[in-house]
Amino acid sequence: MRRVIAVPPTLDERGFDLLVEEVTKLEPEGSVLLDARHVRWADPYGMVGLLAVGQVLRGRYEAPPLLQLPDSSEVMSYLGRMEFLTKAAEIFDIPAGVGPRKPVGPSNVLLEITHIRSHQDVHEVIDHVQDRAGTILTEKLNYSWADAVPFSIMLSEVCQNIIEHAESGGWVGIQTYNWARRLGRQVVVIGVVDLGVGFRGSLAREHAARFGDRWDDLTALQAAFLHGVTRFRDPGRGQGLKQIRSRVHRWGGKVSIRSGTARIADVPEWDDSPTTEDGLADFPGSQILIVLPARV
Amino acid sequence: MRARQTSALAIDLTRLNGRTVASFYSDLVTRPTGRAVRLGVEQQLAELSADQGPCLSILDFSQVRVMDYSCADEIVAKLLLGYSDRKGPSEVYFLARGLQDHHLESVEAVLERHGLLLAAEDAGGRSGLLGPATSDERYCWEVLIRHGRIARPELVPKSGLAEDVILPTLHRFLASRVVVSLPDDVICPVTKLNGG
């Protein structure tokens, strides 16, 4: 029997949570159709999140999941531009005759959805992003040209997190948007997901014992995010997240990490998300969102 | 007593990175890259210092576009940590050159993390002390830079600092290899070793 899951019309951080909630309710037999026909908006976090959901479903069922693509030509245009459709075709069954659409309008893509499987991939991402980052950060976000370097450093650290801690591959994507209603400014959104062991799994062997019964996804996230705890004994490790937080804070941005059933975030004044969430629908690996607003 | 000679080994990190990891990256990112660069530096230093005594290793970052924290930790911090307590033929001093503002953020972060000091020289030849240091230590460093080579007993009157401040400061500088102890109780910041 085929189960149908409706992909939320707004496929962002919250949309991903809703999608995961539906996925966790699925019976283990049969097949799944993800109906994205009514998607009206998707950010990089939503896109890489959808790929991760597809990958999980692909591992769970005999038949690959079917993806019904959005009806909106505008949405299809930027999904194509982000190379989401190419990546999705590797995971989902996609109805025949639906190919990448011709992009419309100027590109706001800073980094197309990219598979991160090795440190070599991180090098390629940084190499690819450097010049574009300078242009987009200065033209759209009023940052200085020199900010392209700390932006690349932050991106390098967040991508390495996939390889070093998740012990699994993942995806990253970056795009700029005009958050006219929400913030009245342009933003750059970075989405990074992996399907690895998650923060709890990564830290468990070294740190779970001293937390006793309190050891769960949120505790693991707090240990890593707030205190720089890592599974490595090397004191030089565990600094990547600290430096990412510091840089995002300096740029007035938001960074959140979801792992397992919990999420932790540095929330700027323009956002009303909680700083911690627990009891979310369980999902493997970790999912990182970074939002950087334009300077005013 | 014969003055100790310090051999200078200029290591262009981009070139080394290119040779040991991949020739087309000028970006020092990821731990494996940093590790490979450091191993290359260590190998060169081992070959050089095996028969020439103490040496000065100039780490030239001028052609490096991006250096992330992981790479800075693997190259800068681990190099300094690896040589900080060694004596004899593998006695090595490090001097950073060509560090730009965007490198400094990563370098300072890892020095802070490990409590390390690193001597640096900017494009104009000005000496700097990177890493966590007290105001007395920074002042003492400035005095040392001003004088270049100075006899240890002269440091108290020249700096105006008390001996109980000078002694631990010099001890830390020597242990961190940012100053060199020369014959006749003379000390010299590594940035001034070549008469700069």
Interface residues (C-beta under 8 A of the other chain):
Chain A: H119 V122 H123 I126 D127 Q130 A146 V149 P150 S152 I153 S156 E157 Q160 E164 P235 G236 R237 Q239 G240 Q243
Chain B: A22 Y25 D27 V29 T30 R31 P32 T33 R65 V66 M67 D68 Y69 S70 D73 E74 A77 K78 D101 H102 E105 S106 A109 V110 R113 H114
